[in-house]
Amino acid sequence: MVAAAVVVAASLLVDRLIGDPHSRYHPVALLGRFIGWWGIPSRYPVGMQRAVGIVGGTATVALFAVPFLIVQFFASRVPLHPPRALPPQGLPGLAIA
């Protein structure tokens, strides 16, 4: 529990000192531009605004979640440790020298 508190405190300190990089390719900047592309209600008729918001919100979540899901999928299939050799098996009651 103490280690977790130290990690959180250190990460907050680093974030305060360095901050986010100012890049148009930063994930938050990409997310903002994507939402800005579809998320202006005045572009759509009043009757379509809710549907566009639901579809756009769902598309935003899917677009930004899919890369993480792909990494999780492949990471769960990579063994963390090489397989161990099994001990030799003999017949029951028979000693292997």
C-alpha positions as CSV (number, residue, x, y, z in Angstrom):
1,M,0.0,0.0,0.0
2,V,2.9,2.4,0.8
3,A,4.5,1.5,-2.6
4,A,1.3,2.5,-4.4
5,A,1.2,5.8,-2.6
6,V,4.8,6.5,-3.4
7,V,4.2,5.7,-7.1
8,V,1.1,8.0,-7.2
9,A,3.0,10.8,-5.5
10,A,6.0,10.4,-7.8
11,S,3.8,10.4,-10.9
12,L,2.0,13.6,-9.8
13,L,5.4,15.3,-9.1
14,V,6.7,14.3,-12.6
15,D,3.5,15.4,-14.2
16,R,3.7,18.8,-12.4
17,L,7.3,19.3,-13.3
18,I,7.3,18.1,-16.9
19,G,3.7,18.1,-17.9
20,D,2.2,16.7,-21.1
21,P,4.2,17.1,-24.4
22,H,2.7,19.8,-26.6
23,S,2.3,17.8,-29.8
24,R,-0.6,17.4,-32.2
25,Y,0.0,13.7,-32.0
26,H,-0.5,13.4,-28.3
27,P,-3.5,11.0,-27.6
28,V,-5.5,13.8,-25.8
29,A,-5.0,16.1,-28.8
30,L,-6.0,13.4,-31.2
31,L,-9.1,12.7,-29.2
32,G,-10.0,16.4,-29.0
33,R,-9.6,16.8,-32.8
34,F,-11.7,13.7,-33.5
35,I,-14.5,14.8,-31.2
36,G,-14.3,18.3,-32.8
37,W,-14.8,16.7,-36.2
38,W,-18.2,15.3,-35.3
39,G,-19.1,16.9,-32.0
40,I,-20.5,20.3,-33.1
41,P,-24.3,20.0,-32.6
42,S,-25.1,23.0,-34.8
43,R,-23.9,21.1,-37.8
44,Y,-26.9,18.7,-37.6
45,P,-30.6,19.1,-37.6
46,V,-32.2,19.2,-34.2
47,G,-33.8,15.8,-34.6
48,M,-30.4,14.2,-35.5
49,Q,-28.3,15.7,-32.8
50,R,-28.9,13.0,-30.2
51,A,-28.3,10.2,-32.7
52,V,-25.1,11.8,-34.0
53,G,-23.9,12.2,-30.4
54,I,-24.6,8.6,-29.5
55,V,-23.0,7.3,-32.7
56,G,-20.1,9.7,-32.5
57,G,-19.5,8.9,-28.8
58,T,-19.6,5.2,-29.4
59,A,-17.2,5.6,-32.4
60,T,-14.8,7.7,-30.3
61,V,-14.7,5.1,-27.5
62,A,-14.3,2.2,-29.9
63,L,-11.6,4.0,-31.9
64,F,-9.5,4.8,-28.9
65,A,-10.2,1.5,-27.0
66,V,-9.4,-0.9,-29.9
67,P,-5.6,-0.5,-29.9
68,F,-5.5,-1.2,-26.1
69,L,-7.7,-4.3,-26.6
70,I,-5.5,-5.5,-29.4
71,V,-2.4,-5.1,-27.2
72,Q,-4.2,-6.9,-24.3
73,F,-5.2,-9.7,-26.6
74,F,-1.7,-10.4,-27.9
75,A,0.0,-9.7,-24.5
76,S,-2.1,-12.4,-22.8
77,R,-0.8,-15.0,-25.3
78,V,2.9,-14.3,-24.8
79,P,4.3,-16.3,-21.9
80,L,6.2,-14.3,-19.4
81,H,8.5,-17.2,-18.5
82,P,9.9,-19.9,-20.7
83,P,8.3,-23.3,-20.1
84,R,10.1,-25.4,-17.4
85,A,11.3,-28.9,-18.3
86,L,9.2,-31.5,-16.7
87,P,10.9,-34.1,-14.5
88,P,11.4,-37.5,-16.1
89,Q,8.5,-39.8,-15.5
90,G,8.9,-43.5,-14.9
91,L,6.7,-46.4,-14.2
92,P,5.0,-46.2,-10.8
93,G,7.2,-47.9,-8.1
94,L,10.2,-48.0,-10.5
95,A,13.1,-45.7,-9.5
96,I,14.9,-43.8,-12.2
97,A,18.7,-43.6,-11.5
